[in-house]
Amino acid sequence: MPLKQYKDPHYIVKVEKAIKKKYGYETIQNPKANWTPEKEKEYLKQIKDFYIRQQKLDEKSEKVEVDGIFVSKKLLNKKNDRSCPVCSIYSFNAQDDVYMNKFNCCFKCYIQHVEDREERWQSGWRPQGD
């Protein structure tokens, strides 16, 4: 019985009408019907941006062999020095990270040497060794 359906020359038209009735005219429309040169340019730009982002992600997740172990290249580029250059104390404190990035010293040294004297600190002054 299904073979008789396909022999009907108007079968495709009937199927399209049923789809149009159920889902709307847009579902049976040719995809290129509303395509314009501006949409083509935007589409190509989006593809290019996508591949650039994908390439950056691939570079970040690239693995490098270190002593027989594969390590993410991203981890090797991180700065591992967490010692305060002023007092030489090693710190895991997140509060110290803020001051290390901005003033290149830990929070304790910031309070003792930098607070209210930021201009002098930024000009290069550092405390002399004890």
Backbone as numpy.savetxt, mean C-alpha at the origin, in Angstrom:
# Nx Ny Nz CAx CAy CAz Cx Cy Cz
-35.61 -33.90 -26.32 -36.42 -32.69 -26.32 -35.58 -31.42 -26.32
-34.48 -31.33 -25.53 -33.68 -30.12 -25.55 -33.09 -29.82 -26.93
-32.85 -30.83 -27.74 -32.29 -30.60 -29.06 -33.24 -29.80 -29.95
-34.52 -29.98 -29.79 -35.50 -29.25 -30.59 -35.43 -27.75 -30.27
-35.14 -27.41 -29.02 -35.04 -25.99 -28.65 -33.94 -25.31 -29.45
-32.80 -25.95 -29.59 -31.67 -25.35 -30.26 -31.86 -25.28 -31.77
-32.75 -26.11 -32.31 -33.03 -26.06 -33.75 -33.95 -24.90 -34.09
-34.61 -24.34 -33.09 -35.49 -23.19 -33.32 -34.64 -21.98 -33.69
-34.83 -21.38 -34.88 -33.99 -20.24 -35.27 -34.19 -19.00 -34.39
-35.27 -18.93 -33.66 -35.56 -17.76 -32.82 -35.25 -18.02 -31.34
-34.54 -19.11 -31.06 -34.23 -19.48 -29.68 -33.40 -18.40 -28.98
-32.37 -17.90 -29.64 -31.49 -16.88 -29.03 -32.29 -15.61 -28.74
-33.17 -15.24 -29.64 -33.99 -14.05 -29.43 -34.89 -14.24 -28.22
-35.47 -15.42 -28.09 -36.34 -15.71 -26.96 -35.56 -15.66 -25.64
-34.35 -16.19 -25.67 -33.52 -16.17 -24.45 -33.18 -14.73 -24.09
-32.78 -13.92 -25.07 -32.45 -12.52 -24.80 -33.65 -11.77 -24.25
-34.84 -12.02 -24.80 -36.05 -11.36 -24.29 -36.32 -11.76 -22.85
-36.13 -13.04 -22.53 -36.35 -13.50 -21.16 -35.34 -12.85 -20.20
-34.09 -12.76 -20.63 -33.06 -12.12 -19.79 -33.37 -10.64 -19.61
-33.77 -9.97 -20.70 -34.11 -8.55 -20.63 -35.28 -8.31 -19.68
-36.26 -9.19 -19.74 -37.43 -9.04 -18.88 -37.06 -9.23 -17.42
-36.18 -10.20 -17.15 -35.83 -10.51 -15.76 -34.79 -9.54 -15.18
-33.76 -9.18 -15.98 -32.63 -8.41 -15.44 -32.51 -6.99 -15.99
-33.22 -6.64 -17.03 -33.15 -5.29 -17.58 -32.37 -5.24 -18.88
-32.53 -4.13 -19.58 -31.94 -3.96 -20.91 -30.41 -3.96 -20.88
-29.80 -3.45 -19.82 -28.34 -3.34 -19.75 -27.65 -4.69 -19.84
-28.32 -5.75 -19.41 -27.68 -7.07 -19.41 -27.52 -7.66 -20.79
-28.35 -7.26 -21.75 -28.23 -7.81 -23.10 -27.54 -6.83 -24.05
-27.17 -5.69 -23.55 -26.55 -4.66 -24.37 -25.09 -5.01 -24.65
-24.58 -4.63 -25.80 -23.19 -4.84 -26.16 -22.32 -4.00 -25.20
-21.28 -4.59 -24.60 -20.44 -3.85 -23.66 -19.78 -2.61 -24.27
-19.54 -2.62 -25.57 -18.90 -1.46 -26.21 -19.90 -0.35 -26.55
-21.18 -0.56 -26.31 -22.19 0.42 -26.70 -21.98 1.77 -26.02
-21.57 1.78 -24.75 -21.40 3.04 -24.01 -19.93 3.40 -23.81
-19.03 2.73 -24.52 -17.59 2.96 -24.35 -17.16 4.17 -25.17
-16.40 5.07 -24.55 -15.95 6.29 -25.22 -14.42 6.36 -25.14
-13.80 7.21 -25.94 -12.33 7.37 -25.85 -11.89 7.85 -24.46
-12.71 8.68 -23.79 -12.36 9.15 -22.45 -12.37 7.98 -21.46
-13.36 7.10 -21.59 -13.42 5.93 -20.71 -12.23 5.01 -20.98
-11.83 4.91 -22.24 -10.68 4.08 -22.59 -9.40 4.62 -21.95
-9.21 5.95 -22.00 -8.03 6.56 -21.38 -8.03 6.34 -19.87
-9.19 6.52 -19.23 -9.29 6.32 -17.79 -9.00 4.86 -17.43
-9.52 3.94 -18.23 -9.30 2.52 -18.00 -7.81 2.18 -18.10
-7.15 2.69 -19.13 -5.72 2.43 -19.30 -4.90 3.03 -18.16
-5.31 4.21 -17.68 -4.63 4.84 -16.54 -4.80 3.99 -15.28
-6.00 3.47 -15.06 -6.25 2.62 -13.90 -5.42 1.34 -13.97
-5.30 0.75 -15.15 -4.49 -0.46 -15.30 -3.03 -0.16 -14.99
-2.54 0.97 -15.51 -1.15 1.35 -15.27 -0.90 1.57 -13.77
-1.80 2.29 -13.10 -1.67 2.52 -11.66 -1.70 1.21 -10.88
-2.58 0.31 -11.30 -2.69 -0.99 -10.63 -1.38 -1.75 -10.73
-0.78 -1.81 -11.91 0.46 -2.54 -12.07 1.62 -1.88 -11.35
1.62 -0.57 -11.26 2.67 0.11 -10.49 2.55 -0.25 -9.01
1.32 -0.22 -8.47 1.11 -0.61 -7.06 1.48 -2.07 -6.85
1.12 -2.92 -7.80 1.43 -4.35 -7.68 2.94 -4.57 -7.68
3.67 -3.83 -8.52 5.11 -3.96 -8.58 5.75 -3.52 -7.25
5.25 -2.44 -6.67 5.78 -1.98 -5.38 5.53 -3.02 -4.29
4.34 -3.63 -4.29 4.04 -4.67 -3.31 4.94 -5.87 -3.50
5.20 -6.24 -4.76 6.08 -7.37 -5.03 7.50 -7.09 -4.55
7.96 -5.85 -4.73 9.30 -5.48 -4.27 9.39 -5.56 -2.74
8.33 -5.15 -2.05 8.33 -5.20 -0.59 8.34 -6.62 -0.07
7.67 -7.51 -0.77 7.57 -8.89 -0.28 8.68 -9.77 -0.82
9.64 -9.19 -1.54 10.75 -9.96 -2.09 11.58 -10.55 -0.96
11.97 -11.80 -1.11 12.76 -12.49 -0.09 14.23 -12.52 -0.48
15.10 -12.39 0.52 16.54 -12.41 0.32 17.11 -13.47 1.26
18.07 -14.23 0.78 18.67 -15.27 1.61 19.76 -14.67 2.49
19.61 -14.87 3.81 20.59 -14.40 4.78 20.95 -15.58 5.66
22.19 -16.04 5.57 22.67 -17.18 6.34 21.79 -18.41 6.16
21.35 -18.67 4.94 20.55 -19.86 4.65 19.08 -19.73 4.97
18.63 -18.55 5.36 17.22 -18.32 5.71 16.70 -17.20 4.82
15.50 -17.40 4.27 14.90 -16.36 3.46 14.20 -15.35 4.36
14.58 -14.09 4.21 14.04 -13.00 5.02 13.47 -11.95 4.07
12.37 -11.34 4.46 11.76 -10.30 3.65 12.75 -9.15 3.49
12.89 -8.67 2.27 13.80 -7.57 1.99 13.38 -6.32 2.75
12.07 -6.19 2.99 11.54 -5.05 3.72 12.12 -5.00 5.14
12.31 -6.17 5.75 12.84 -6.21 7.12 14.31 -5.81 7.17
15.04 -6.07 6.11 16.46 -5.74 6.11 16.70 -4.25 5.96
15.75 -3.53 5.40 15.91 -2.10 5.19 15.58 -1.28 6.42
14.97 -1.90 7.42 14.57 -1.14 8.60 15.78 -0.77 9.45
15.69 0.38 10.05 16.74 0.84 10.96 16.59 0.10 12.28
17.65 -0.57 12.71 17.58 -1.38 13.93 18.19 -0.69 15.14
18.75 0.49 14.96 19.40 1.17 16.06 18.36 1.83 16.96
18.17 1.30 18.14 17.20 1.85 19.08 17.90 2.45 20.30
19.18 2.69 20.16 19.94 3.30 21.27 19.91 4.81 21.13
19.76 5.48 22.24 19.77 6.94 22.25 21.22 7.39 22.03
21.47 8.25 21.04 22.84 8.72 20.81 23.37 9.62 21.94
22.49 10.16 22.77 22.93 11.06 23.84 23.33 10.26 25.08
22.44 9.38 25.55 22.71 8.65 26.79 23.06 7.18 26.57
22.99 6.70 25.34 23.33 5.33 24.95 22.45 4.26 25.58
21.25 4.62 26.03 20.32 3.64 26.61 19.51 3.02 25.47
19.41 1.68 25.49 18.63 0.95 24.49 17.18 0.90 24.96
16.23 1.20 24.07 14.84 1.31 24.50 13.89 0.65 23.51
12.87 -0.04 24.06 11.77 -0.56 23.25 10.52 0.29 23.44
10.59 1.35 24.19 9.45 2.19 24.50 8.97 2.94 23.27
7.66 2.84 22.97 7.08 3.51 21.81 7.18 5.03 21.94
7.12 5.53 23.17 7.23 6.97 23.40 8.61 7.47 22.96
9.62 6.66 23.18 10.97 7.05 22.77 11.07 7.13 21.25
10.32 6.29 20.53 10.35 6.31 19.07 9.99 7.68 18.52
8.99 8.30 19.11 8.56 9.62 18.65 9.69 10.63 18.78
10.33 10.64 19.91 11.41 11.60 20.16 12.67 11.25 19.38
12.91 9.95 19.15 14.06 9.53 18.35 13.90 10.03 16.91
12.68 9.96 16.40 12.44 10.40 15.01 12.53 11.91 14.88
12.01 12.62 15.85 11.96 14.08 15.73 13.24 14.76 16.23
13.76 14.32 17.37 14.90 15.02 18.00 16.16 14.17 18.09
16.10 12.92 17.66 17.25 12.02 17.71 17.77 11.82 19.14
16.80 11.66 20.05 17.14 11.33 21.43 15.93 10.67 22.08
16.14 10.02 23.23 15.03 9.35 23.92 14.19 10.39 24.68
13.08 9.95 25.25 12.19 10.85 25.97 12.89 11.47 27.19
13.66 10.65 27.89 14.36 11.15 29.08 15.33 12.27 28.71
16.08 12.08 27.63 17.01 13.13 27.18 16.27 14.34 26.66
15.12 14.11 26.03 14.31 15.24 25.56 13.93 16.13 26.73
13.43 15.52 27.82 13.01 16.29 29.00 14.21 17.01 29.61
15.33 16.32 29.68 16.49 16.89 30.35 17.22 17.95 29.50
17.33 17.75 28.19 18.18 18.62 27.38 17.44 19.45 26.31
16.30 18.97 25.83 15.70 19.61 24.65 14.49 20.47 25.00
13.66 20.02 25.91 12.40 20.71 26.19 12.65 22.20 26.47
11.89 23.05 25.81 12.00 24.51 25.88 13.31 25.04 25.29
14.11 24.18 24.67 15.35 24.61 24.02 15.48 23.96 22.64
14.33 23.82 21.95 14.32 23.12 20.66 15.21 23.79 19.62
15.20 25.12 19.58 16.01 25.84 18.58 17.49 25.53 18.75
17.96 25.55 19.99 19.37 25.26 20.26 19.68 23.82 19.85
18.77 22.89 20.16 18.97 21.48 19.81 19.01 21.30 18.29
18.08 21.96 17.59 18.01 21.82 16.14 19.25 22.44 15.47
19.86 23.43 16.12 21.05 24.05 15.56 22.29 23.15 15.70
22.18 22.06 16.46 23.30 21.12 16.56 23.91 20.98 17.94
23.46 21.73 18.92 24.02 21.63 20.26 23.70 20.27 20.85
24.66 19.67 21.52 24.47 18.41 22.25 25.19 18.51 23.58
24.69 17.84 24.60 25.36 17.90 25.91 26.72 17.20 25.85
27.67 17.73 26.62 29.00 17.13 26.69 28.94 15.91 27.59
29.80 14.93 27.35 29.86 13.69 28.15 30.10 13.97 29.61
29.56 13.12 30.49 29.69 13.31 31.94 31.06 12.98 32.44
